[in-house]
Structures are given as C-alpha cells and as structure tokens.
Amino acid sequence: MATIEQQRVGSNGAPVWQLLVWLGSLKFTLVALLLLLAVVVRALTLADGFTWWVAPPLGVLALNLLAAILVNPLFRRQLPLLLFHLSLLALIVLVGVGRMIYLKGWAEVSEGAAFDGQLVKYEAGPWHSWALDRVRFVNERFTINYAPGPRRTTTLNRVRLFDEAGGSRVQVIGDDRPLIMRGYRFYTTFNKGYAPVFQWRPDAASSPVTGDVRLPPFPGEALRQHTSWNLPGLAEPVWVQLEFDEAILAEERASVFRPPARHHLILRSGERRFEMKPGDQVRLGEAGLLSYQGLRTWMGYNVAYDWTQPWLVAAVLLAVCSLAWHMWRKYRQRSWLSSADNRG
C-alpha cells in the first residue's frame, strides 16, 4: 500500500510537495546555515552594528525547519519529537523577530531632571516602535557605595514614575533592578558624573534659560572634568572645567559618591577666563549674562527593549523538556547493561 507521502507525490499537488521536500532537506539546511554564517560575519564587521541583518537568514532556517516538520512523518508519530522541533522553530522565529524590534542604547539624566526621551547613543532594529517619548520619569537622586580600593558595590537610584492619568509613584532601581516602562528597561551603570547648572539671560530675551552641562564620567575620567557647549548669541563655544582638591572616593575605607564640598569652575569664552563659584555671574560680551547656580550629578542608564526575551526562555525550557521526554521514551525499555553483563 502506498504511503500518504507517495500518494501526495503522485497527485496533482506533486510540485508543491516536492518543493516542501526540498525546502525541508538537509542540503537546504546547509545552504541556510552558510548564509547565516556569512551574514553574522558581515554584521560583526560593521561599525554601527546592524545585528538585525541576521533576521533574513533566520527566516530561511525557520522555513527549512517548518518544511521538515511537515514532510517528515516521524515527527507526527512521536509527540515529544514534534514538540522539540516546534520549540526549535519558535526559537528561530523569536530570535529573528527580536533582531528586528530590539533597541539597545544609552541615556543620561541629571539629578532632579526628567527623562526627555532622547538617547546619547543607540542601535535598533528596523521594526522598533519608538515609544520612548511616552516614558516619563524623574531621576530624583541616587546613592553609589564604594568598598576600599575604591570598588563600586551597590547603586540605589530613586526615580519617580508618571503615568498618563497624571499619577506618580516612587521606585528604587539599580544595576540589577530595572525600571520597566512601555517595555523598555532602564538599568543604572557605573557611568555617572557632575553637571554644573547655569542660568543664561540673553540681553535680547525677557526671560532666562536654566540648564546643566554634563561633564565626563567620574571617576573614570577624573582628570578630564571639562567640556564645551554653545550658548545662543555667542559665536564661539564656551569651555568649562570643574576644579576641586578633596578625594571623593577613599582608597582605604568605604565611601560614597557625592559632589565635592568645595569647588569652583574655570570658564573660558574666547580670550576671556573666569573663575566661578555658586552664585557668581559673568557678562559674556554683549550677548548676555551667565550665572552659575550650583553643581549636581547625572546618572547614565543602559536602555534595552526586546519583548521576545521571556518567550525565548519558555521555548528553551520546552525544547529541553521535550528532548528529555523523547530520550526517556526511547531508552526506558532498554537495559542499561549489555547482554554480556546480563549473562554474567
């Protein structure tokens, strides 16, 4: 008696069935794997890291596995084997989708300031939905503890979250306790630093503008606590450097990251040089008046988005369990001892 597969090949649907057999063959698997290898190597060599390029070859592999499941009768006869290959199919699809919708980036938010939806640097898949502008939280304050060395131990960051109804709540996050909003995960990092706060009053404007200027990370770049920025009405950038003498982080005892008790700024605008303490103000030509309000801190956050992660874990667990089930069914009726051992 002819098998179901033979009947299908002999029917009018033979070309479709032969196509499925070819798509599910090991030769096509080899082609798909070579394509995936080539794309992965190419993606790793790109400076901007387009890792979502691996999604198309993963789609080809998923098509190969789906066709193999459809044309191989062994999978339909053995439920554990079918579940194992379906979980592999789910893994391939989820990895491919994850590369298309993911986001990995970096944000900086000053103490007391709200997250403005902007990232300092990022990479994202082409299908990412971009809902960062709907993430609303304020970095209220943070505490970073250091052991002797100094060696960073714990980071506790108090943030206030706002919902669309106007309500708010407080949450403490850290390196391993993320803030999760709109599917985005915000983790604190070792990158943090100081940010002088200035008020700029242009002569042509009726109201002043207040903002901070973030300096490079501390203590990672402790010897380079300077930066420059542009002020409206000035042709050249303004350069500022933070100066202080005290040791913030101790070598031989536990310590906490904090702003220096005493400090001053060195500010340069064109050929002019100023030293400023909190409350000081300087006139920058005819452009306006710059006032130094004080020093605050900023925190750097790792930002991640990929809703496929928990489903990937579930697919892996299903693959492991179904494979264990298959192996148990296969060997449960076989003796673990050889025939020679049984005769002895």
Summary of the structure (lengths in Angstrom):
residues: 344
radius of gyration: 30.4
end to end distance: 45.4
largest distance: 105.5
contacts: 952
relative contact order: 0.13
helix: 34%
strand: 33%
